[in-house]
Amino acid sequence: ARHASPSLYSALASMAASRARDLSPQAVSNIAWSFATASHPLAETHLLLDALGAAAQRRLGRFKPQELANLCWAFARVRLPSPSLLDALAEEAARRLDAFSGQ
C-alpha cells in the first residue's frame, strides 16, 4: 500500500462496509471514490465497494448526478465487475441525463 497506515485503512473499510446501509448517498459516493483512489490491496477495496454498491443500488433515485458519476467511476477505477449495479447506474443516469453537467 502507498499510504502510511494500512491497518487504519482496513479498519475504516470494515467500519464503512458494516454501516453502508445507513450512509447517505453523498457518503456512499465519497467513500467509494476515496477508497478507489487510494492505493490499497484490491481485495479489501472490492469488499467495501460491494457493500457500498449493494446499499446504493436500492436507492439510486436519491443520488445526485455527481454522486452517481463518482460511484460509477469508483467501480471502473478498481475494475470491479458489478453488472447489476452498473446497469442500474446507467438506467438512472439516462433518466436524468439533462441534470448532468460537463466538468
N, C-alpha and C positions, 0 to 999 in steps of 0.2 A: 504494500500500500504506500501511496505517496503522501500520506498525511501523518501528522505527528502522533496520533493516538488511535491505533486500530481497535483497541478494546473499547474506547469511548464510542467510536463509530458503530461497533457491534451492539453495544448497549442501546444506543439511540435507535438503531434499525429495529431491534427487537421490541422496544417500547412503542415505536411508531406503528409497527405491524400489529401489535396487540390492541392498539386503540384506533385502528384505521376506520372502523365503522362510525366512530364518534367525531372524526375530524371534519372540519368544514371543507367545502370544495377548494378554497384557497390553500388551506393547509395541505390537503392531499396533493394538489398541484405543485406547491412549493417544495414539499418533502421529496416527491418523485423527481423533480428537476434537480434538487440539491444532491440527492444520492446518486443519480445517474451521472452527474458532473464529477463527483468525487472519484478518485482512483482507489478502488477497494475491490477485493475479490468479488467476482460477479455472482457467485452462489448466494451470498448474503443479500446482495442488492436485488437479485431476482426474487428471493423470498419476500422481501419488503415490497417490491413492486407488484408481486402477485396479490398481496393483501390489499395494497392501495387500489389496485385495479378492480378487484372484486368489490370493494367498498364504493368505488366511484361509479361503476357500471350501473348500479341500481338507481343512481340519481344524477345522471349526466345532464339532465334538464336544468339543474340548479347551477351548473358550472358556467362561468363567464367564458367568452371566446378565448381569452388569453390562457385561462386555466385548462381548457380543452387542448389548446395547442401545446402547452407545457407538458401535459400528461402524455400526449401522443409523442412528443419529442423524446421524453424520458424513455419510453419503451423502445423507440427506434435507436436511441443512443446506445443502449446496452444490448440491442438485438434480441430482445425478449419476445418470443412468439406468443402472442395472445390474440388469436384471430377474432374471438367473440368480442373482446373489448375494443380492438381496433375497428371492427365493423361497426360497433355501436358508436364509437367516437366519430367515425366518418359519417354515419347517418345523422348524428346530432349536429355536426358541423355543417353538413349540407342543408339541413333545415334552417340554419341560422347564418347562412353564408353572407348575407348582407350586413350582419353585425360584426364581421371580422374586418380588421383594418391592416393594411400593409405596414410592417415595421422595418 
